[in-house]
Amino acid sequence: MSEDAVLRAQKKGLDVHVGTSSMIDGKYDAIIAFGVLEHVSSPTSFLRDLSKCLSDAGEVIVGQPMQDVPSYDLFLLTIFTTSA
């Protein structure tokens, strides 16, 4: 949600935009969210929005920091289907 971060990424040639999960358009085979879930107001709504954007065989990959052990991240693989 940072305009400054978006501008810096765009200057590096990345296709980055400010938005929310409800603004995602299209169908994707993979959606990756690392270190995001703890920053959204409603994790349930966030994951629901992402699941609506998956192709029939699409996957959402969520990586969350593991606070108990320094320098390690806990990565969770969650698979959603469009029929869920």
trRosetta pair geometry for C-beta under 8 A, 3 or more apart (Angstrom, degrees):
i j d omega theta_ij theta_ji phi_ij phi_ji
1 18 6.0 76 -136 -152 40 99
1 20 7.9 26 -85 -75 102 75
2 5 3.8 67 88 10 117 109
2 6 6.6 175 94 -12 62 82
2 18 7.6 -156 58 -103 25 109
3 6 5.6 -56 -150 37 34 114
3 7 6.3 34 154 -20 67 105
3 18 6.1 -28 -87 -57 64 144
4 7 5.8 -54 -148 35 30 110
4 8 6.5 30 154 -17 64 105
5 8 5.8 -54 -149 36 32 112
5 9 6.4 31 154 -18 65 107
5 16 7.9 -97 126 145 80 147
6 9 5.8 -57 -149 38 31 110
6 10 6.2 30 155 -19 66 108
6 16 5.1 -161 -139 118 73 109
6 17 6.6 48 -142 -135 130 17
6 18 5.3 -74 -52 -49 154 87
7 10 5.7 -54 -143 38 31 111
7 11 6.4 36 155 -23 63 104
8 11 5.8 -52 -151 31 30 113
8 12 6.9 22 151 -12 61 106
9 12 5.8 -63 -159 39 35 108
9 14 4.3 -63 168 63 92 128
9 16 4.0 23 104 17 139 154
10 13 7.6 78 -176 -54 36 9
10 14 6.3 -97 -85 64 33 71
10 15 7.9 59 -109 -108 75 24
10 16 5.9 -123 -58 49 76 96
19 23 4.0 -112 -174 71 121 142
19 24 7.4 139 121 -59 135 61
20 23 5.2 100 56 1 67 104
20 49 7.8 -55 137 176 85 172
21 24 6.0 -26 -165 -8 47 115
21 40 7.3 10 -10 -123 128 143
21 45 7.5 144 74 127 130 80
21 46 4.9 125 3 -141 163 66
21 49 3.8 114 134 94 107 144
21 50 5.9 -58 -159 -51 122 78
22 45 7.8 -24 -61 160 105 106
22 49 5.1 -96 -79 -121 55 137
24 31 8.0 33 -165 -120 163 137
24 49 6.7 115 29 155 114 103
24 50 7.3 42 41 -104 157 54
24 53 4.9 -29 117 -81 124 156
25 53 7.7 -179 -166 -119 4 113
26 53 6.5 45 80 -156 58 98
27 53 6.3 -172 -112 -178 40 53
27 54 6.7 18 -157 130 77 16
27 55 4.6 96 156 -77 108 70
27 58 7.2 -136 178 -49 81 143
28 31 5.4 97 91 -58 138 88
28 53 5.7 19 17 141 100 96
28 54 6.2 -59 66 -113 70 45
28 55 6.3 -128 87 -17 19 90
28 58 5.8 92 95 -129 59 133
29 54 7.7 74 -121 -156 17 73
29 55 5.2 -16 -82 27 59 129
29 57 6.7 0 -137 87 85 87
29 58 5.1 -146 -142 -106 27 77
29 59 7.3 11 157 22 58 77
30 58 6.6 -162 -63 -154 33 78
30 59 5.4 -5 -111 63 73 87
30 60 7.9 149 -160 -94 51 28
30 61 6.5 6 -166 -4 99 111
31 50 5.1 -165 100 -161 156 110
31 53 6.5 80 -60 90 144 116
31 54 6.9 -99 -3 -83 116 86
31 58 7.2 39 -5 173 91 117
31 59 7.6 -161 32 98 66 48
31 60 4.9 -20 68 -113 100 74
31 61 7.2 177 86 25 48 69
32 60 7.9 167 -84 -163 29 52
32 61 4.7 -14 -111 66 74 106
32 63 7.7 13 -173 -1 89 104
33 36 4.1 -81 -178 38 101 136
33 37 6.5 101 127 -46 124 80
33 46 7.9 125 -148 156 171 121
33 50 7.2 -85 -26 -91 134 154
33 60 7.1 -3 11 -175 107 96
33 61 7.3 164 28 86 60 56
33 62 5.3 -10 69 -112 97 71
33 63 7.3 -172 97 29 50 69
34 62 7.7 160 -85 -164 43 38
34 63 3.8 1 -120 57 82 118
34 73 7.8 19 -160 -180 105 152
35 38 7.3 -47 -166 33 52 104
35 39 7.6 42 148 -10 67 119
35 63 6.6 -21 -28 96 63 91
35 64 7.2 130 -87 -125 43 37
35 65 6.0 50 -106 -34 90 97
36 39 5.8 -81 -164 41 44 108
36 40 6.6 37 153 -30 82 105
36 46 7.6 -174 130 178 108 147
36 62 7.7 -105 52 -139 98 85
37 40 6.4 -54 -149 21 34 108
37 43 5.2 44 -166 -121 92 111
37 46 6.8 174 -121 90 66 149
37 47 7.9 24 -116 -55 107 99
37 62 5.9 47 -43 -163 130 122
37 64 5.8 -44 44 -92 126 106
38 64 6.8 109 -30 -142 106 99
38 65 7.4 -51 1 32 146 101
40 43 5.9 126 74 -80 113 52
40 45 7.6 -147 150 70 126 92
40 46 4.4 51 132 -61 169 144
41 45 7.7 -9 83 49 83 129
42 45 3.8 47 101 18 123 112
42 46 6.3 167 92 -17 65 84
43 46 5.4 -55 -144 37 33 117
43 47 6.2 27 161 -14 68 106
44 47 6.2 -59 -148 39 26 104
44 48 6.2 28 153 -19 63 110
45 48 5.5 -55 -144 38 32 114
45 49 6.2 36 155 -22 66 103
46 49 5.9 -54 -152 32 27 111
46 50 6.6 23 152 -15 62 106
47 50 5.6 -53 -147 38 35 112
47 51 6.2 38 154 -24 67 104
47 60 6.8 137 -144 122 81 167
47 62 7.8 -29 -100 -66 106 143
47 78 7.4 -37 -143 114 125 154
47 80 7.4 167 174 -64 91 143
48 51 5.8 -53 -147 32 30 112
48 52 6.8 34 153 -23 61 102
49 52 6.0 -56 -159 27 32 113
49 53 7.2 19 150 -12 62 109
50 53 5.9 -69 -159 38 38 108
50 54 7.2 51 148 -42 68 97
50 60 5.0 81 134 -106 132 135
50 80 7.1 126 107 30 91 155
51 54 5.8 -38 -157 3 42 120
51 60 6.7 -67 -77 -28 67 136
51 80 3.8 -108 -118 166 100 154
51 81 7.8 15 -163 59 101 21
51 82 7.4 162 162 -100 79 42
51 84 6.0 -77 -177 75 140 115
52 82 7.6 76 -135 -129 35 78
53 58 7.7 -130 108 146 59 167
54 58 3.0 -163 -166 79 94 139
54 59 7.3 121 -136 -12 128 15
54 60 6.9 -87 -74 -44 127 87
54 80 5.6 161 -3 91 159 102
54 81 7.0 -126 102 -138 136 25
54 82 5.8 -153 81 -62 91 81
55 58 4.3 126 43 -45 66 104
55 82 7.4 -71 156 -37 17 122
56 81 6.9 16 -168 -156 49 91
56 82 5.8 -63 -102 15 51 121
57 81 7.9 -9 -103 -117 26 89
58 80 7.1 -21 97 77 92 82
58 81 7.6 140 53 -117 75 45
58 82 7.4 73 32 -42 112 90
59 77 7.2 -16 -177 -170 125 93
59 78 7.7 149 -171 88 79 48
59 79 5.1 -46 -122 -115 87 76
59 80 7.3 133 -135 33 35 66
60 78 5.4 -24 82 83 96 96
60 79 7.3 163 35 -112 69 24
60 80 5.3 29 4 9 112 112
61 75 7.7 -2 179 -175 95 103
61 77 5.8 -25 -122 -120 77 71
61 78 7.4 165 -107 37 27 68
62 75 7.9 161 97 -162 47 59
62 76 5.1 -17 80 73 93 99
62 77 7.7 164 36 -104 68 21
62 78 5.5 14 13 13 113 115
63 73 5.9 28 176 156 108 128
63 74 7.6 163 -162 91 64 46
63 75 4.5 -26 -114 -116 90 81
63 76 7.0 171 -98 28 35 65
64 73 7.3 167 89 -171 34 87
64 74 5.6 -21 75 75 84 94
64 75 7.6 159 28 -102 59 32
64 76 6.3 15 10 4 104 111
65 73 5.6 -65 -114 -121 48 83
65 74 7.3 61 151 27 14 81
66 69 5.6 1 116 41 115 92
66 72 5.3 -34 60 102 124 92
66 73 5.9 153 5 -144 90 25
66 74 3.9 99 -62 -21 111 101
69 72 4.5 -2 102 36 113 126
80 84 5.4 -111 -160 41 79 145
81 84 5.1 116 58 -18 71 98
